[in-house]
Amino acid sequence: MQYRKDRHGEDLSILGYGCMRFSRKGNGVDIDKTEQELLAAWRAGVNYFDTAYIYPGSEAALGEILERNGLRDRVRIATKLPQYLVKNRASLDKYFDEELSRLRTDHVEYYLMHHMTDMVQWERLRGLGIEDWIAEKKASGAIRNIGFSYHGNTENFLKILDAYDWDFCQVQYNYMDETTQAGVAGVKAAAARGIPVVIMEPLRGGKLVNRLPDAAKQLMAENPRGWSAAEWGLRWLWDQPEVTVVLSGMNSLEMVEENVRTASDAAAGVLTANDRAFLQRILGIIREKEKVGCTGCRYCMPCPKGLDIPGIFSAYNELSIYSKRSGRRQYFHTVGLAAEPSFVSQCVRCGKCEQHCPQGIPIREKLQEAEKALLPPPMKGVMKILRRFMLRK
């Protein structure tokens, strides 16, 4: 196992254990199976374990396994405050104390504000006294490092990044999401500020492995590198020095063994120009089903009416490549949950965006197509409920 440093010089395994996808048995976590997999990862050098309040049974299972094997002080735990559930200062302690109880510990090394999408969420927490609360927990040693996990657009990521003295951050990032969500711009901005970056969804929930087009699978099988689809995705991330930890939701011993093997020799700057060109070919095959040939260059921005044009097109393409559910979920995260709405209905068809698009995309026409697919009438009600819940003042 290889290690990269956190902000305070502590060694973190470049492969982290994502605990959201623990195997299930009946209505709960399959403790025996999960214990075998978790211990195999730990023995191989994995020392970063990521969970959250809302992952069903995850915190409790992790706490039980670590306590039973005497490993609590030999690993780093990351868990998350469900900031969307917090109503007042007292509830900060309520959720945190419950998490400590589940994890059978008196501290966590890494604590995140969960699922941030817009500055309005951080401002609301500030109003509840979150900064004083964090200071108290850090002074007592109950929290060692504070961060946030993020699912909005790049602009809002940069605002949150600069709004507080963060110890680390966590973003969705992979070779398909290079220009969406926080994106490469966000990853590099965090690193430039000395803020370690933890990666979630490195393989897009397995889509860059199990749901690759047959033509892409065939190319990978023929490549002289001999790397699996998962290995290509992980190595692309570890090739970037700005990346500190890559999380993997490992739920089989085979997965643990493969990822550990990859992490043993992956390093920044190892991928060649041919390797990167190869991944671009794979990406091209995946994107053959895209509805809009948007590259995420953002030359069309800013929109005078506030539309996140690349964000809308990215979600529309996600819908066409994978599924309606996947595309709409991305749309909710990156567009719908921004404090300042950027829905297509706000477009006045001024055409300014089309004047700057190097791809010659008929943006106004494609925006209307995207709106119909991503936000049909029944989903508009769902969006209103989600916005009220996630962005309440």
C-alpha positions as CSV (number, residue, x, y, z in Angstrom):
1,M,0.0,0.0,0.0
2,Q,1.1,3.5,-0.7
3,Y,0.3,6.6,1.3
4,R,-0.2,10.3,0.8
5,K,-0.2,13.0,3.5
6,D,-3.1,14.8,5.0
7,R,-2.9,18.5,5.8
8,H,-1.1,17.7,9.1
9,G,1.4,15.2,7.8
10,E,-0.5,12.0,8.7
11,D,-0.2,9.1,6.3
12,L,-3.4,8.1,4.6
13,S,-3.7,5.0,2.4
14,I,-4.3,6.1,-1.2
15,L,-7.0,3.4,-1.3
16,G,-9.8,4.2,1.2
17,Y,-12.7,1.9,2.2
18,G,-16.1,3.3,1.2
19,C,-18.5,1.8,3.7
20,M,-21.8,2.8,1.9
21,R,-22.0,-0.5,0.0
22,F,-21.4,-3.1,2.7
23,S,-23.0,-6.4,1.7
24,R,-26.5,-6.9,3.1
25,K,-28.1,-9.9,4.8
26,G,-31.8,-9.7,5.5
27,N,-32.6,-6.2,6.8
28,G,-29.0,-5.3,7.9
29,V,-25.4,-5.5,7.1
30,D,-23.8,-8.9,6.6
31,I,-21.4,-8.5,9.5
32,D,-19.4,-11.7,9.0
33,K,-18.8,-11.2,5.3
34,T,-18.1,-7.5,5.8
35,E,-15.6,-8.2,8.6
36,Q,-13.6,-10.6,6.4
37,E,-13.4,-8.0,3.6
38,L,-12.6,-5.1,5.9
39,L,-9.9,-7.0,7.7
40,A,-8.4,-8.1,4.4
41,A,-8.2,-4.4,3.4
42,W,-6.7,-3.4,6.7
43,R,-4.0,-6.1,6.6
44,A,-3.1,-4.9,3.1
45,G,-2.5,-1.4,4.5
46,V,-5.8,0.4,4.1
47,N,-6.3,2.8,7.0
48,Y,-9.0,5.2,5.9
49,F,-12.7,4.1,6.4
50,D,-15.5,6.3,5.2
51,T,-19.1,6.1,6.4
52,A,-22.0,8.4,7.1
53,Y,-25.0,8.9,9.4
54,I,-27.5,8.0,6.6
55,Y,-25.8,4.8,5.3
56,P,-28.1,2.1,6.7
57,G,-26.2,0.2,9.4
58,S,-22.8,1.3,8.2
59,E,-21.6,3.2,11.2
60,A,-22.7,0.6,13.6
61,A,-21.2,-2.3,11.6
62,L,-17.9,-0.5,11.3
63,G,-17.8,0.3,15.0
64,E,-18.6,-3.3,15.9
65,I,-15.9,-4.7,13.6
66,L,-13.2,-2.3,14.7
67,E,-13.9,-2.9,18.4
68,R,-14.1,-6.6,18.1
69,N,-10.7,-6.7,16.4
70,G,-9.0,-4.1,18.5
71,L,-8.4,-1.8,15.5
72,R,-10.0,1.5,16.5
73,D,-6.7,3.2,17.2
74,R,-5.0,1.7,14.2
75,V,-7.3,3.2,11.6
76,R,-8.8,6.6,10.6
77,I,-12.6,7.0,10.6
78,A,-14.4,9.5,8.4
79,T,-18.1,10.1,8.9
80,K,-20.5,12.8,8.1
81,L,-22.9,15.3,9.7
82,P,-26.4,15.1,8.0
83,Q,-26.5,18.9,7.7
84,Y,-29.8,18.7,5.8
85,L,-31.4,17.3,9.0
86,V,-29.9,19.9,11.4
87,K,-32.5,22.3,12.7
88,N,-30.6,24.0,15.6
89,R,-27.4,24.1,17.6
90,A,-28.6,21.2,19.9
91,S,-29.1,18.9,17.0
92,L,-25.4,19.2,16.0
93,D,-24.6,17.4,19.3
94,K,-27.5,15.0,18.9
95,Y,-26.3,13.6,15.6
96,F,-22.6,13.7,16.4
97,D,-23.1,11.9,19.8
98,E,-25.3,9.3,18.1
99,E,-22.6,8.7,15.5
100,L,-19.9,8.3,18.2
101,S,-22.2,5.8,19.9
102,R,-22.7,3.8,16.8
103,L,-19.0,3.8,16.0
104,R,-18.1,2.9,19.6
105,T,-15.5,5.6,19.9
106,D,-15.0,9.0,21.5
107,H,-13.6,10.8,18.4
108,V,-13.4,10.7,14.7
109,E,-10.4,11.6,12.7
110,Y,-12.3,13.1,9.7
111,Y,-15.7,14.7,9.9
112,L,-17.6,16.1,6.9
113,M,-20.6,18.3,6.3
114,H,-22.5,15.8,4.2
115,H,-23.9,16.5,0.7
116,M,-23.2,20.2,0.2
117,T,-24.4,21.6,-3.1
118,D,-24.5,25.4,-2.5
119,M,-23.2,28.1,-0.2
120,V,-26.7,28.6,1.2
121,Q,-26.2,25.4,3.2
122,W,-23.0,26.5,4.8
123,E,-24.5,30.0,5.5
124,R,-27.4,28.3,7.3
125,L,-25.0,26.2,9.4
126,R,-23.0,29.3,10.2
127,G,-26.2,30.9,11.5
128,L,-26.7,27.9,13.8
129,G,-23.2,28.4,15.3
130,I,-21.4,25.6,13.4
131,E,-18.0,27.4,13.5
132,D,-18.0,27.6,17.3
133,W,-19.2,24.0,17.5
134,I,-16.4,22.8,15.3
135,A,-13.8,24.8,17.3
136,E,-15.1,23.2,20.5
137,K,-15.0,19.7,19.1
138,K,-11.5,20.2,17.7
139,A,-10.2,21.6,21.0
140,S,-11.6,18.6,22.9
141,G,-10.1,16.1,20.3
142,A,-13.5,14.7,19.4
143,I,-12.9,15.9,15.8
144,R,-9.4,15.9,14.4
145,N,-10.1,17.2,10.8
146,I,-13.1,19.0,9.4
147,G,-14.2,18.9,5.8
148,F,-17.2,18.7,3.4
149,S,-18.5,16.3,0.8
150,Y,-19.8,17.9,-2.4
151,H,-22.3,17.3,-5.2
152,G,-23.0,20.7,-6.8
153,N,-21.3,22.6,-9.6
154,T,-17.8,23.9,-9.8
155,E,-18.6,27.6,-9.0
156,N,-20.3,26.7,-5.7
157,F,-17.6,24.3,-4.8
158,L,-15.0,27.1,-5.1
159,K,-17.2,29.4,-2.9
160,I,-17.5,26.8,-0.2
161,L,-13.8,26.0,-0.4
162,D,-13.0,29.6,0.3
163,A,-15.6,30.0,3.0
164,Y,-13.8,28.2,5.8
165,D,-10.4,26.9,6.8
166,W,-11.1,23.3,5.8
167,D,-8.8,20.4,6.5
168,F,-10.0,18.3,3.6
169,C,-12.8,17.8,1.1
170,Q,-14.5,15.0,-0.7
171,V,-15.8,15.1,-4.3
172,Q,-17.2,12.9,-7.0
173,Y,-14.5,12.6,-9.7
174,N,-13.5,10.2,-12.4
175,Y,-12.6,10.2,-16.0
176,M,-16.2,10.9,-17.0
177,D,-16.7,13.6,-14.5
178,E,-13.6,15.7,-15.3
179,T,-15.7,18.8,-16.1
180,T,-18.8,18.2,-14.0
181,Q,-19.5,18.7,-10.3
182,A,-16.3,20.0,-8.6
183,G,-14.4,18.7,-11.6
184,V,-10.7,19.0,-12.3
185,A,-10.8,22.7,-11.7
186,G,-12.1,22.1,-8.2
187,V,-9.6,19.3,-7.5
188,K,-6.7,21.5,-8.5
189,A,-8.1,24.5,-6.6
190,A,-8.3,22.5,-3.4
191,A,-4.8,21.1,-3.8
192,A,-3.4,24.6,-4.5
193,R,-4.8,25.7,-1.2
194,G,-3.2,22.8,0.6
195,I,-6.5,21.0,1.1
196,P,-6.4,17.2,0.6
197,V,-8.9,15.7,-1.8
198,V,-10.8,12.5,-1.1
199,I,-12.5,11.0,-4.2
200,M,-15.9,9.3,-4.1
201,E,-17.5,7.5,-7.0
202,P,-14.2,6.8,-8.8
203,L,-15.9,4.3,-11.0
204,R,-19.4,6.0,-11.0
205,G,-20.9,3.3,-8.8
206,G,-19.5,0.6,-11.0
207,K,-20.8,2.1,-14.3
208,L,-17.2,2.4,-15.6
209,V,-16.8,-1.3,-15.0
210,N,-20.1,-3.2,-15.3
211,R,-21.9,-1.0,-17.7
212,L,-19.2,-0.1,-20.2
213,P,-20.3,-0.6,-23.8
214,D,-19.1,-3.9,-25.3
215,A,-16.8,-2.1,-27.7
216,A,-15.0,-0.4,-24.8
217,K,-14.7,-3.7,-22.9
218,Q,-13.1,-5.2,-26.0
219,L,-10.6,-2.4,-26.4
220,M,-9.6,-2.8,-22.7
221,A,-9.2,-6.6,-23.2
222,E,-6.9,-6.0,-26.1
223,N,-4.8,-3.2,-24.5
224,P,-1.2,-4.4,-23.8
225,R,-1.3,-2.9,-20.3
226,G,-3.5,-5.8,-19.3
227,W,-5.5,-3.6,-16.8
228,S,-9.1,-4.2,-15.9
229,A,-11.7,-1.5,-16.3
230,A,-11.6,-0.8,-12.6
231,E,-7.8,-0.5,-12.7
232,W,-7.9,2.0,-15.5
233,G,-10.3,4.2,-13.6
234,L,-8.3,4.1,-10.3
235,R,-5.0,4.6,-12.0
236,W,-6.3,7.7,-13.8
237,L,-7.1,9.2,-10.4
238,W,-3.8,8.2,-8.7
239,D,-1.9,9.6,-11.6
240,Q,-2.9,13.0,-10.3
241,P,-0.8,14.3,-7.4
242,E,-3.8,16.5,-6.3
243,V,-5.7,13.3,-5.3
244,T,-5.0,12.1,-1.7
245,V,-7.4,9.2,-1.2
246,V,-9.6,7.3,-3.6
247,L,-12.6,5.5,-1.9
248,S,-13.9,2.2,-3.2
249,G,-17.1,0.6,-2.0
250,M,-15.5,-2.9,-1.8
251,N,-18.0,-5.7,-1.0
252,S,-16.0,-8.8,-2.1
253,L,-12.6,-10.2,-1.3
254,E,-11.8,-10.3,-5.0
255,M,-12.5,-6.5,-5.2
256,V,-10.4,-5.8,-2.2
257,E,-7.5,-7.9,-3.6
258,E,-7.7,-6.2,-7.0
259,N,-7.8,-2.7,-5.7
260,V,-5.0,-3.3,-3.2
261,R,-2.9,-4.7,-5.9
262,T,-3.5,-1.7,-8.1
263,A,-2.8,0.7,-5.2
264,S,0.6,-1.0,-4.5
265,D,2.3,0.5,-7.6
266,A,0.0,3.3,-8.9
267,A,1.7,6.7,-8.7
268,A,1.4,10.2,-9.9
269,G,2.8,10.8,-13.4
270,V,2.9,7.1,-14.4
271,L,0.3,7.2,-17.2
272,T,1.8,7.8,-20.6
273,A,0.4,10.0,-23.4
274,N,-0.7,6.7,-25.0
275,D,-2.6,5.7,-21.9
276,R,-4.4,9.0,-21.7
277,A,-5.3,8.8,-25.4
278,F,-6.6,5.3,-24.9
279,L,-9.0,6.5,-22.1
280,Q,-10.2,9.3,-24.4
281,R,-11.1,6.5,-26.9
282,I,-13.0,4.7,-24.2
283,L,-14.7,7.9,-23.2
284,G,-15.6,8.5,-26.9
285,I,-17.3,5.1,-27.1
286,I,-19.3,5.8,-23.9
287,R,-20.4,9.1,-25.3
288,E,-21.6,7.8,-28.6
289,K,-25.1,7.7,-27.0
290,E,-24.9,11.4,-25.9
291,K,-27.7,13.7,-26.9
292,V,-25.5,16.8,-26.9
293,G,-21.9,17.0,-27.9
294,C,-21.0,19.4,-25.0
295,T,-17.4,19.1,-23.8
296,G,-17.9,21.2,-20.7
297,C,-15.5,23.9,-21.9
298,R,-17.9,26.5,-20.4
299,Y,-17.3,29.1,-23.2
300,C,-21.1,29.6,-23.2
301,M,-21.0,30.8,-19.6
302,P,-22.0,32.9,-17.8
303,C,-25.6,32.8,-18.9
304,P,-27.3,36.2,-18.4
305,K,-30.2,34.4,-16.7
306,G,-28.1,32.1,-14.5
307,L,-28.5,28.8,-16.4
308,D,-25.8,26.2,-15.8
309,I,-25.8,25.2,-19.4
310,P,-22.9,22.6,-19.2
311,G,-24.5,21.2,-16.0
312,I,-27.9,20.7,-17.7
313,F,-26.3,19.1,-20.8
314,S,-24.2,16.8,-18.6
315,A,-27.2,15.5,-16.8
316,Y,-29.1,15.1,-20.1
317,N,-26.2,13.0,-21.5
318,E,-26.2,10.9,-18.3
319,L,-29.8,10.2,-18.9
320,S,-29.2,9.1,-22.5
321,I,-26.1,7.0,-21.7
322,Y,-27.3,5.2,-18.6
323,S,-30.9,5.8,-17.3
324,K,-33.5,8.4,-16.6
325,R,-33.0,7.8,-12.9
326,S,-29.3,8.4,-13.1
327,G,-29.7,11.6,-15.3
328,R,-32.4,13.1,-13.1
329,R,-30.4,12.4,-10.0
330,Q,-27.4,14.2,-11.4
331,Y,-29.7,17.1,-12.5
332,F,-31.1,17.4,-9.0
333,H,-27.6,17.4,-7.5
334,T,-25.8,19.8,-9.8
335,V,-28.5,22.1,-11.1
336,G,-31.7,21.8,-9.1
337,L,-30.2,22.1,-5.7
338,A,-28.4,25.4,-6.4
339,A,-29.7,28.2,-4.2
340,E,-30.2,30.3,-7.3
341,P,-32.3,28.2,-9.6
342,S,-31.0,27.7,-13.1
343,F,-33.9,26.0,-14.8
344,V,-34.4,26.1,-18.6
345,S,-37.7,28.0,-18.0
346,Q,-35.5,31.0,-17.2
347,C,-34.0,31.1,-20.7
348,V,-35.0,34.1,-22.7
349,R,-33.4,32.7,-25.9
350,C,-31.0,35.6,-26.3
351,G,-28.5,33.4,-28.1
352,K,-25.4,34.7,-26.4
353,C,-24.3,31.2,-25.5
354,E,-24.5,30.0,-29.1
355,Q,-22.2,32.8,-30.2
356,H,-19.4,31.4,-28.1
357,C,-19.9,27.6,-28.4
358,P,-16.8,26.1,-30.2
359,Q,-18.9,23.0,-31.0
360,G,-21.6,24.9,-32.8
361,I,-24.3,23.3,-30.6
362,P,-27.8,24.7,-31.1
363,I,-27.9,25.4,-27.4
364,R,-31.4,27.0,-27.1
365,E,-33.0,24.1,-28.9
366,K,-31.1,21.4,-27.0
367,L,-31.9,23.1,-23.6
368,Q,-35.6,22.7,-24.4
369,E,-35.1,19.0,-25.2
370,A,-33.1,18.5,-22.0
371,E,-35.8,20.2,-19.8
372,K,-38.5,17.9,-21.2
373,A,-36.4,14.8,-20.5
374,L,-35.0,15.8,-17.1
375,L,-37.9,17.6,-15.5
376,P,-41.3,16.3,-16.7
377,P,-44.3,17.6,-14.8
378,P,-44.3,14.9,-12.0
379,M,-40.6,15.6,-11.3
380,K,-41.2,19.3,-10.9
381,G,-43.1,18.6,-7.7
382,V,-40.3,16.3,-6.5
383,M,-37.8,19.1,-7.2
384,K,-39.8,21.6,-5.1
385,I,-39.8,19.2,-2.2
386,L,-36.1,18.5,-2.4
387,R,-35.3,22.2,-2.7
388,R,-37.4,23.0,0.4
389,F,-35.7,20.2,2.4
390,M,-32.1,20.7,1.3
391,L,-32.0,24.5,1.0
392,R,-34.2,25.7,3.9
393,K,-33.0,28.9,5.5
